[in-house]
Amino acid sequence: MSHISALLDSGPTVSVELFPPKTPDGVTQLQRAISELSVIDLSFVSVTYGAGGSTRELTRDLVVDINATNPFPAMPHLTCIGHTRSQLETLIDDYVASGIANVLALAGDPPADGSPAAGDFHYASELVDLVRDRSNMAIAVAAFPEVHPRSAGRDEDRRHLAAKLMAADFGITQFFFDADDYARMIDELSALGCDTPVLPGIMPMSNPATIRRFAEMNAATFPEALAARVEEATDGDRQAIVVEAAVALCQRLREIGVPGLHFYCLNRSETTLAILDALG
């Protein structure tokens, strides 16, 4: 059992986020990506969890399989909104019994129609406490460099984030495109006495339309100029522009002194491998 927090202590780490495929072609693509990414000696992978537990079984089975068949640990995302305490306890216990040593504890999204959120919990901090009570898993939590989209203000956001991080073992950020946003977040957390390691989340601009939608959902600044360059480029130049921009961001983050790099690879390996190759 490998705790990611221990890997971070001896870092820097390199990791990727995956999502559970829903079609046979998607399964084949994911298996290909994992195989191709294995050449870079991944530190760990994380696996997303659908809204309201919509991919509960898919996430669980994928995490357990990856964890059992690869030299790196797999970490499931787990949300609490829309779940009962009993459901979460059962899933946590199953992960422990299956040899899973890490979990990313998330609140999850409230209902899109504005109706009250169901379930016994509403905040990621409550899920952190539950995981602590039932296991010795290393616990990650999410961080938003540009503050959480549902936050009432920056100061409040940072206080809540600092408290959440200090109860967890490490954090992973939502994607961002300006390293100064990450640096400012770390400085603000440090001023609150929080030095829990936070991995930056890197989202290469491979699909501007998709990433624009993600940015709108998370109130993240979207680099329109970079997106325009990618969209206007020929097929031969497009990948080079995407990689160049991501490499520049990663280089700046390494100068800041990040504990590792976490890539949102969308179940594909080519761009992540090209970025890491350019970084040496």
ZAKE-381190 format. One record per residue (C-alpha): x, y, z; residue number from 1; residue in one letter. Coordinates in Angstrom, 3 decimals, padded with zeros to 6 digits. Example, Ala and Ser with C-alpha at 12.3 -4.5 7.8 and 13.67 -1.06 7.14 Angstrom:
// ZAKE-381190
- 012.300 -004.500 007.800 1 A;
- 013.670 -001.060 007.140 2 S;
END
This chain:
// ZAKE-381190
- 000.000 000.000 000.000 1 M;
- 001.554 003.290 -001.156 2 S;
- 000.403 006.501 000.477 3 H;
- 000.694 009.349 -002.015 4 I;
- 001.606 011.670 000.846 5 S;
- 004.794 009.608 001.320 6 A;
- 005.541 009.834 -002.412 7 L;
- 005.221 013.616 -002.191 8 L;
- 007.723 013.678 000.678 9 D;
- 010.324 012.215 -001.677 10 S;
- 008.957 013.944 -004.833 11 G;
- 008.514 015.645 -007.152 12 P;
- 005.721 013.445 -008.441 13 T;
- 004.141 013.064 -011.872 14 V;
- 000.517 011.941 -012.010 15 S;
- -002.533 011.963 -014.263 16 V;
- -006.294 012.068 -013.887 17 E;
- -008.387 009.459 -015.718 18 L;
- -012.129 008.990 -016.082 19 F;
- -014.182 005.763 -016.291 20 P;
- -014.986 004.943 -019.943 21 P;
- -018.549 003.999 -020.823 22 K;
- -018.027 002.296 -024.203 23 T;
- -015.816 -000.574 -025.455 24 P;
- -013.835 001.907 -027.572 25 D;
- -013.363 004.071 -024.518 26 G;
- -012.027 001.110 -022.548 27 V;
- -009.540 000.344 -025.319 28 T;
- -008.410 003.984 -025.419 29 Q;
- -007.936 004.094 -021.657 30 L;
- -005.925 000.866 -021.614 31 Q;
- -003.717 002.230 -024.393 32 R;
- -003.168 005.479 -022.511 33 A;
- -002.187 003.707 -019.279 34 I;
- 000.219 001.462 -021.162 35 S;
- 001.843 004.384 -022.984 36 E;
- 002.056 006.525 -019.834 37 L;
- 003.760 003.719 -017.922 38 S;
- 007.060 004.606 -019.631 39 V;
- 007.332 007.797 -017.553 40 I;
- 007.249 006.020 -014.191 41 D;
- 003.975 007.549 -013.003 42 L;
- 003.738 008.331 -009.305 43 S;
- -000.027 007.702 -009.196 44 F;
- -003.263 008.099 -011.127 45 V;
- -006.595 009.469 -009.943 46 S;
- -009.980 008.360 -011.276 47 V;
- -012.987 010.671 -011.429 48 T;
- -016.411 010.049 -009.909 49 Y;
- -019.594 011.070 -011.718 50 G;
- -022.011 013.623 -010.296 51 A;
- -024.189 012.119 -007.575 52 G;
- -022.329 008.817 -007.820 53 G;
- -023.368 008.202 -011.431 54 S;
- -020.144 006.279 -012.111 55 T;
- -019.854 004.681 -008.674 56 R;
- -019.357 001.096 -009.841 57 E;
- -017.305 002.089 -012.902 58 L;
- -014.968 004.201 -010.777 59 T;
- -014.650 001.538 -008.111 60 R;
- -013.867 -001.288 -010.542 61 D;
- -011.418 000.794 -012.567 62 L;
- -009.521 001.978 -009.488 63 V;
- -009.236 -001.511 -008.026 64 V;
- -008.072 -002.961 -011.366 65 D;
- -005.451 -000.256 -012.017 66 I;
- -004.206 -000.487 -008.450 67 N;
- -003.805 -004.266 -008.695 68 A;
- -002.154 -004.421 -012.126 69 T;
- 000.289 -001.497 -012.128 70 N;
- 003.321 -000.449 -010.078 71 P;
- 001.715 002.884 -009.148 72 F;
- -001.271 003.475 -006.838 73 P;
- -004.702 004.453 -008.118 74 A;
- -006.728 007.000 -006.138 75 M;
- -010.525 007.229 -006.469 76 P;
- -012.378 010.504 -006.377 77 H;
- -015.289 010.334 -003.939 78 L;
- -018.069 012.886 -003.490 79 T;
- -020.467 013.165 -000.571 80 C;
- -023.375 015.252 -001.912 81 I;
- -026.225 012.941 -002.829 82 G;
- -024.971 010.055 -000.674 83 H;
- -026.061 008.701 002.670 84 T;
- -023.574 008.009 005.442 85 R;
- -024.216 004.293 005.017 86 S;
- -023.430 004.398 001.288 87 Q;
- -020.169 006.225 001.890 88 L;
- -019.149 003.925 004.732 89 E;
- -019.767 000.876 002.552 90 T;
- -017.698 002.275 -000.299 91 L;
- -014.836 003.380 001.951 92 I;
- -014.731 -000.028 003.633 93 D;
- -014.729 -001.748 000.248 94 D;
- -011.828 000.383 -000.954 95 Y;
- -009.832 -000.478 002.154 96 V;
- -010.572 -004.193 001.746 97 A;
- -009.482 -003.955 -001.903 98 S;
- -006.090 -002.474 -001.041 99 G;
- -006.788 001.148 -001.956 100 I;
- -004.585 003.427 000.134 101 A;
- -005.613 006.904 -001.079 102 N;
- -008.806 008.833 -001.763 103 V;
- -009.669 012.300 -003.088 104 L;
- -012.488 013.611 -000.870 105 A;
- -014.812 016.041 -002.654 106 L;
- -018.112 017.698 -001.849 107 A;
- -019.460 017.233 -005.374 108 G;
- -021.819 019.434 -007.324 109 D;
- -025.287 020.408 -006.056 110 P;
- -028.282 019.581 -008.290 111 P;
- -028.152 021.532 -011.551 112 A;
- -031.817 022.496 -011.228 113 D;
- -031.176 024.425 -008.021 114 G;
- -033.059 022.010 -005.778 115 S;
- -031.671 021.255 -002.300 116 P;
- -028.748 018.828 -002.239 117 A;
- -029.683 015.379 -000.965 118 A;
- -027.636 013.139 001.284 119 G;
- -026.230 013.252 004.798 120 D;
- -023.205 015.430 004.021 121 F;
- -022.655 018.668 002.139 122 H;
- -018.986 019.543 002.600 123 Y;
- -015.741 017.818 001.697 124 A;
- -014.474 018.398 005.234 125 S;
- -017.233 016.102 006.509 126 E;
- -016.094 013.387 004.114 127 L;
- -012.483 013.855 005.243 128 V;
- -013.598 013.209 008.834 129 D;
- -015.522 010.091 007.804 130 L;
- -012.580 008.634 005.881 131 V;
- -010.287 009.345 008.844 132 R;
- -012.671 007.551 011.199 133 D;
- -012.903 004.418 009.048 134 R;
- -009.439 004.010 007.493 135 S;
- -005.787 004.939 007.403 136 N;
- -005.977 006.035 003.767 137 M;
- -004.083 009.132 002.694 138 A;
- -006.651 011.837 001.923 139 I;
- -006.476 014.449 -000.805 140 A;
- -008.793 017.440 -001.199 141 V;
- -009.441 019.904 -004.001 142 A;
- -008.096 023.454 -004.145 143 A;
- -009.083 026.321 -006.437 144 F;
- -006.252 028.794 -007.126 145 P;
- -008.779 031.402 -008.307 146 E;
- -011.114 030.558 -005.350 147 V;
- -014.028 028.150 -005.349 148 H;
- -016.880 029.175 -007.677 149 P;
- -019.385 029.005 -004.810 150 R;
- -017.197 030.926 -002.383 151 S;
- -018.565 034.087 -000.764 152 A;
- -015.193 035.815 -001.032 153 G;
- -011.456 035.298 -001.225 154 R;
- -010.690 035.594 002.492 155 D;
- -013.431 033.163 003.444 156 E;
- -012.381 030.771 000.688 157 D;
- -008.795 030.703 001.881 158 R;
- -009.774 030.140 005.519 159 R;
- -011.982 027.184 004.571 160 H;
- -009.332 025.820 002.210 161 L;
- -006.589 026.082 004.830 162 A;
- -008.728 024.249 007.394 163 A;
- -009.627 021.535 004.872 164 K;
- -006.020 021.049 003.770 165 L;
- -004.734 020.866 007.333 166 M;
- -007.225 018.053 008.019 167 A;
- -006.101 016.208 004.877 168 A;
- -002.724 014.936 003.650 169 D;
- -002.374 016.857 000.390 170 F;
- -004.330 018.817 -002.174 171 G;
- -004.784 018.884 -005.940 172 I;
- -005.863 022.048 -007.708 173 T;
- -008.470 022.673 -010.323 174 Q;
- -006.770 023.513 -013.621 175 F;
- -005.479 027.053 -014.174 176 F;
- -003.364 028.796 -016.790 177 F;
- -001.450 031.440 -014.830 178 D;
- 001.228 030.223 -012.419 179 A;
- 000.862 033.436 -010.419 180 D;
- -002.627 032.305 -009.333 181 D;
- -001.103 029.164 -007.833 182 Y;
- 001.740 031.106 -006.193 183 A;
- -000.691 033.589 -004.650 184 R;
- -002.831 030.760 -003.264 185 M;
- 000.212 029.122 -001.645 186 I;
- 001.287 032.423 -000.106 187 D;
- -002.204 033.024 001.287 188 E;
- -002.346 029.516 002.739 189 L;
- 001.100 029.937 004.289 190 S;
- -000.041 033.156 005.952 191 A;
- -002.799 031.104 007.594 192 L;
- -000.290 028.538 008.875 193 G;
- -001.059 025.909 006.242 194 C;
- 001.889 024.155 004.574 195 D;
- 000.086 021.034 003.326 196 T;
- 001.487 020.169 -000.151 197 P;
- -000.781 021.107 -003.048 198 V;
- -000.249 019.623 -006.495 199 L;
- -001.010 021.934 -009.428 200 P;
- -003.504 020.563 -011.950 201 G;
- -002.383 021.033 -015.564 202 I;
- -004.941 021.024 -018.410 203 M;
- -003.275 021.264 -021.850 204 P;
- -005.314 023.319 -024.337 205 M;
- -005.882 020.342 -026.655 206 S;
- -009.617 020.951 -027.045 207 N;
- -010.433 024.651 -026.502 208 P;
- -014.222 024.206 -026.761 209 A;
- -014.280 021.542 -024.051 210 T;
- -011.895 023.392 -021.772 211 I;
- -013.834 026.636 -022.205 212 R;
- -016.922 024.815 -020.931 213 R;
- -014.986 023.372 -017.987 214 F;
- -013.636 026.846 -017.150 215 A;
- -017.139 028.339 -017.167 216 E;
- -018.337 025.617 -014.777 217 M;
- -015.499 026.355 -012.354 218 N;
- -015.273 030.137 -012.766 219 A;
- -011.693 029.749 -013.965 220 A;
- -009.995 032.298 -016.187 221 T;
- -009.876 031.029 -019.754 222 F;
- -006.942 032.120 -021.973 223 P;
- -008.811 033.228 -025.080 224 E;
- -005.645 034.245 -026.928 225 A;
- -004.101 030.786 -026.501 226 L;
- -007.378 029.107 -027.469 227 A;
- -007.547 031.219 -030.627 228 A;
- -003.998 030.264 -031.588 229 R;
- -004.849 026.575 -031.165 230 V;
- -008.139 026.820 -033.055 231 E;
- -006.579 028.729 -035.951 232 E;
- -003.526 026.491 -036.283 233 A;
- -003.086 023.872 -038.949 234 T;
- -003.149 020.241 -037.840 235 D;
- 000.629 020.112 -038.051 236 G;
- 001.138 023.149 -035.777 237 D;
- -001.701 022.654 -033.315 238 R;
- 000.011 020.100 -031.065 239 Q;
- 003.225 022.129 -030.944 240 A;
- 001.312 025.201 -029.693 241 I;
- -000.516 023.178 -027.040 242 V;
- 002.687 021.577 -025.773 243 V;
- 004.661 024.839 -025.820 244 E;
- 002.067 026.621 -023.675 245 A;
- 001.821 023.770 -021.159 246 A;
- 005.601 023.455 -020.928 247 V;
- 005.928 027.181 -020.188 248 A;
- 003.363 026.869 -017.373 249 L;
- 005.078 023.787 -015.931 250 C;
- 008.507 025.445 -016.056 251 Q;
- 007.205 028.447 -014.134 252 R;
- 005.585 026.154 -011.571 253 L;
- 008.821 024.243 -011.123 254 R;
- 010.583 027.539 -010.463 255 E;
- 008.022 028.240 -007.732 256 I;
- 008.823 024.858 -006.191 257 G;
- 005.719 022.709 -006.647 258 V;
- 005.646 019.194 -005.099 259 P;
- 004.807 017.635 -008.466 260 G;
- 002.679 017.969 -011.596 261 L;
- -000.798 016.488 -012.027 262 H;
- -002.099 016.299 -015.599 263 F;
- -005.721 016.217 -016.706 264 Y;
- -005.013 013.970 -019.685 265 C;
- -008.609 013.099 -020.709 266 L;
- -007.640 009.417 -021.092 267 N;
- -005.026 010.166 -023.765 268 R;
- -001.275 010.027 -023.461 269 S;
- 000.247 011.858 -026.433 270 E;
- 000.180 015.430 -025.131 271 T;
- 001.244 014.586 -021.581 272 T;
- 004.168 012.537 -022.875 273 L;
- 005.222 015.353 -025.213 274 A;
- 005.099 017.898 -022.368 275 I;
- 007.172 015.724 -020.051 276 L;
- 009.659 014.977 -022.813 277 D;
- 010.116 018.702 -023.397 278 A;
- 010.557 019.265 -019.667 279 L;
- 013.299 016.620 -019.596 280 G;
END
